[in-house]
Amino acid sequence: MIHAADVREWRDRDVVDAESRKIGVLEAIYVDTTTDEPAMATVRTGLPTRHRLVFVPIDNAIVGPGYLRVGYVRTLVKQAPSIGTDDVLPAEQEEAVFKHYGLPYQSGAAGERQLARR
C-alpha cells in the first residue's frame, strides 16, 4: 500500500511504464476523496515548450531510486485525458480519466469529486 506521507517525496521523479520506458516526470498526486489514499498521478509529458499533464493510476506503482513505475504501458498513458500544466481537471472530465483505464468511477452522493490534488 502506498502511504500519503510518502508521495510528497516523489515529485519530479521520472515516471516509467512496466517495461521501464520513460513516460514523463511526476507532477502531482491525487487522492481518492472517500479514502484519502493516493489514487492517481499527473505526469508532465511533451516537448519542453509544450508540456501537458496526463493522468495515470498509481494503485500498483513501484517506487525505485529516482523513478516511479506504473502498471500501464506508455502508449496508453500518453493517450489519457490531459490538462495544461497550470490547469485543474474539470469535474465533468474526471469520469473520462477512469474510463480511459477501464476503472470504475463513482462520485459522492451529492456529486462530490472522486479525486483531490495533494
N, C-alpha and C positions, 0 to 999 in steps of 0.2 A: 504494500500500500504506500502511496505517495503522501507525505505529510505536508500540509500547507506551509509550515515554517521552513521546509527545505527549498521550496520553489523560489524564494527570494534570491537564492544563490545562483539560479540557473540563467538569469537574464544575460544576454549577449553570448551565450554558448551556441555552438553550431548545433543545428538540428539535422539528424541524418535518418535515412529510412532503414528498413530491415536489412538492406544489403550494404549499409554504410555509405550510401551515396548522399552527399550534402544536399539538403533541401533549402536551407537558409539559416538565419540567425534568430534565436528566440527573442521575442519582444516582450510578451506579457503572458500571464496565466489567468484563465477564467475559471471560477469555481462554480459548482452546481449550487444554486441558491437554496435547495432543500436540505443539502447535507453539509455545505460549506467545504466540500472536498474538491481538490483540483480536478477539472474535467477536460478542459481544452487549453491549447496554447495558440498564440498568434506567432507566425513565423514571417520574418521580413525576407521577401524574395524580390527578384527583378534586378534590373540594371541599376547602377549607383545613382543615376539621375531620375529613375522611375521606380522607386520601391513601392511595394504594396504589402499588406498583411493578409496572409491566408490562415485559416483555422484548421487545427488538427487535434483530434482527441489524444489524450495522454494516459488513457486507462492502463495500457500495457507498456508504458515508456520505461526505458532503462537509462539511468544516469551513469555516464562514464567520465573519465578525466577530460574536461573541455567539451563534452558533447551530450546531447540528449537523443537517444534512439527511440523513434516512434515505430509502432507496428503497422505502418501503412507505406505503400510504395510512393516514391517521389512524384510520379505522374499524377496519381490520384490527389495528393496533397496540393500540387500546383494548380489543379483544376477546381479546387474547393472555392466556395464563396469567399470573397476578399473585401477588404476595406482599404482606404488610404491610410498612410502612416499617421495622420493626425485625426482620423475619423473614429467614430464609435459605431459598433454594429447596431443598425436599426432593429427595434423589437420585431418588426414584421419580417425580417430576414433571418432571424435566429433559427426558425424551424428548418430552413433550407440547409443550414450547416449540418444539422443532424441527419437529414435525409441524404445528403451527399455521401455520408459514410454508412448509411443503412442503419442508423441508430434511432431508437425511439425518442420521441420528443413529447414532453408534457409540460405545459405552462402551469402556473399556480392556479388555484381555484378562482381567484379574482383576475386572472390574466397576467400574473406576475411573470417576469422573465425567468428562464431556467439558468441563464449564465450571468455572472457578475465578474467584472475585472478586479484583480487583486494586484 
